[in-house]
């Protein structure tokens, strides 16, 4: 396993971040789980044994069950001090007027609830799942700072927002001497590269960690180009964009055959080839998928191969910020 610093911090994280979105208790609600505790235990243990020390979850995944499962497995293994746990909040965990958002009230409530579910005294990286457009940025950043000062969170990161919003919020924190965002979790893959316009250059300039989600575009690269589901991971796009995506998928399959690896290895190797990318998230439901992700670390695509994969891309509708 390869390790790197999380942006400008001294925290060491594996170059692969294990995403726990699909683990929990199916039918519980929120983003519904697909796999229960048994599968989660097997795959999480395998990931840790292979050197992955960075695990990402959120309170909204199976309405807290993902956090419970992750915390239980980490506790059973007795490796809390060796792992980096990231969790998030924003979406409502119950029906109520103050259930959603990144207000001071919701943040403190949800952090305490996440700590209980994870069975830990602190969260390594705490991330607002989305920007709360109904709450002043100053309130959001001050509350996040107070979580860090209290020791409940060691670092704070951001997810899915415009670059100017990220810069503004970090500027507010800098002006007040508050904790700043050390990472950005945004969507970035071969068929969605809109973050290259402003977000990624900003992160590189500021030395902020990029931990992209949907690195494999929801499994789109595992499908043959002619598969009707190759439609930009479910996003509504025009026909020109969809056809460009199909050509990219075709080229991923071509290079996978040439290298004798799976298509996911090619797609993730491309993601990892970008210097700005710190640790892409992978959501593995089987141990062999973990092994594929790790194999991508050892595959060095040539500049010509990267250009070949990128060449068909056309602009896409920017989405996923709310």
N, C-alpha and C positions, 0 to 999 in steps of 0.2 A: 504494500500500500504506500502511496505517496501522501505526504502531509504538507500543509502550507499554513501561513498565518491568515487569520480572518481579517483581511484588510489591514488597517493600521494598528490593530491590537496585537498583543503578545500571545493570543490564543491560537493553539495549534489544532487544525481540523483536517480530517481526511479529505482527499480531493474528490471523494464521492460522498454526498449527503444522502442518507437513507430516509425517504419520505414515508410516513406512516398513515397517509390519508385513508387507505382502504382497509385498515385494521380496526377492529373494535367489536361492536355488537350489531350485526345486521338487523335492520328494522327499528333501531332506536331513534333515528331522526337525524336532522342536520344533513351533512354530507354523508350519506348512508354507507356503512361498511359493507364490504364484499366478503371479508374473511374474518373469522373469529380468533379467539385467543390461541388455539392450538397451532394454526398456520403462522400466526404472528410470532409466537415463541420460536418456532423452527427457523424462520427466515431472519428474525432479528439476531438470534444467537449466531447464525451462520455469518451474517454481515459483520458482527463484532469479531468473530474468530478470524475473518479475512482482513481485519484491520480497520474497518469503518468505525469511526468514533463519533460521528456527527449524525444526529437523529432529529428529524423535523416532524412536528405534529401541530395540532391546533385544537382549541376547545370545541370548535364546531364540527370536527370530524366525529361522526357518530355520537354527537352531543356529549362529548367527554369520554366516551368509551375508548377511543384511540389513546388518549393520555393515560387512562387507567391501565390499559394493556402494556403500553410502553414502560410505564413506571414499574409495573409488576415484574416484567421480564428483566429490566435493568436491576431491580432490587434482588431478584433471585440470583442473578449472576454476580452480584456484589461488586459492580464496576462503576458506581456512580461517579467517583472521583476521576475516572479515566474517560468518561464520555462527555460530549457537549450536546445538551438538549436545547432545542429551539421550539417554542410554541407560540401560538398566536391567538388574538381575539379581535372581534369586531361584530360578527354576525350574532343575532339573538339566540340565547340559550333557553329562553322561556318567552311567553307572551306577556308583554308589559311595556309601558311607556318608555322606561329607561333601560330596556333590554339590549338595545343595539347601539353600537358606536364606540368612540374612543374618548368619552368624557372621563373626568376624574372619578366619578362615581362608578361607572362601568369598569374602568381599568382596575381599580383597587379590588372590586368584587371578583372580577374574573381571574385576576392573578392569584388571589387567595384560593379560589376554587381549583385552578390548575395545579397549584402547589399540593393541594390535598390529593388530587387524582394521581399526580405523578409520584407522590410519596417522597418528596424532596423538600429541602429548606430553601432552595434557590433555583432559578431558571437561568441557564447560561446566556441565552439570547432570546429576548422577548420582542415580538414583532406585532404591531397593529396589522391585522389581516388586510385592511384597506384603509385609505385615508377617509376620515370622517369629515365630510363637507359641511356638516351642520354644527360642528363644534370648532371654536377658534383654534387656530394652530398653536397659539401660545398656551392654551389650556392643555392641549394634547402633549406638547413637549415638556411642560412643567410637570405634569403628572408622570410621564415616563421618567423624567429625571428623578422624581421622588421615589419611584420604584427602585431605581439604581442606588440611590443614597440609602435606602432602607435595607439593601442587601437582598431584596426579593428577586431582583434581576441583576445580572452582572453587566450585560450589554443590551442595547436596544437596536433594532434594525427596522427597516421599512419594507413595504411590499406593494407592488402594483399601483404606481402613481406616475404622474408626469414629472419629467426632470426638473422643471421649474418649481414644482411643489416640494420636491425633495430638497432642493437647494434652499428654498425659502424656510422650510422647517429647520434645517440644520443651521441656517443663519440666525434664526431666532434663538436656538439653543446656544450658539456661540456668543451672541450678544449678552446672554444672561449667565454664562458660565455653567450651563446645564449639560447633561449627557447628550451626546449627539448620536445620530444613526451611524453605525459602523458597517452596515450591510444593506443590500437591496435584493429582495427576492422578486424577480420579475420574469415574465414569460419570454423565453428565447430559445429558438430552435431553427432548423433549416427552412421550415416553411412559415416561420413568423420571426422576422428580423427587424421589425420596426424600432426596437430598442437601440439599434445601431445608430439611429439618427442623432439622438441627443443624450439618452440615459447612459449608454455604455461609455461614450467619450468622457462624460462628466465623472463617472465612477473611476475611470482610469486616471483622470487628472487629479482627483482627490484622494486616490489610494483607498477607495472604499470597496469592500468585498462584494462580488456579484455571485449570488447563489440562485441561479435561474431554476424556475419550475417548468414543468412540461417540456423538459429537454428532448423527450422522445415524441412530443406532439400527440399525447394520448394514444400511443400505439399505432399511429398512422404509417410509420415506416415498416411495420410488420405486415402490412397489407400490400397486395399486388397493386401496381399502378392502375389497373383497370377496375379494381374494387370500387363500387359506388360510394363507399364510406371515405374514400380519399377526398375529403372536401374541406380541408383546412381545419381539422379537429373540431368540426361542428360549427365553426363560425360562418356567418352569412357572408359570402364573397361573390364577386362577379365571376362570370364564366372564364374570363381571361386569367384571373388569379387561380382559379381551381385547376385549369389546364397547366399552368406553370407549376403548381404543387405536384401534379401528377408526374411531370417530367423530372422534378427533383426526386420524387420517390423512385422513379425508374432508375435514375442514376445512382441512388443509394443501393438499390438492389444490384446494379451492375458492379459497383465497387466491392460490395459484400462478396459476390461471387469471385471476383478477382483476388481478394485477400483470403478467401476461405473462412469468413466469419459471418456472424448474423448481421442483419441490417441494423439492429440496435447498436451494435458495436461501432459501425460506421457513423451513425448519426451522433452518438455520444462522443466519439473521438473527434468529430468536427467541432462540437461544442467545447471540448476540453482544449482544442488547439488555439482557442482565443485567449490571449494573455490576460484579458480583463476578467475572465471567468475563474472564480475561486473554487467553487464546489457545487456542481449541478446536482439537483435533486433527482433521485430515481425512486420510483415506486415499484418495488419488486414483490410479487406474490409467490415466487418460487425461488429456491436457492440458486437454480441455474441462471436466473435473471440477474442475481447479484454477481455471479461469476462473469456474466457478459459485461456488466458495467465495469468491473475491475479490469477485464481484458481490454477495454477501450483505453485504459491508461497506458498500455504498452504499445498501442497502435499509433504510429506517427504518420498521419496523412501528409503527403507532400504538398507544397504550395499549389502545384498544378492540380492535384486532386481536389483540394479545397475550392479552388477557383471553378473547377468543373461542376462541383456540387452547387455552388452559389450562383452560377451564371444564369439559370432560368428564372431566378426570383423576380417577382414584380411586387410593387407596393400592395399592402393589405390594409384593410380597415383596422385601425387601432382599437383595441377592446380589452376588457378584463379589469378595468380600473374600479368598478363598483360591485 
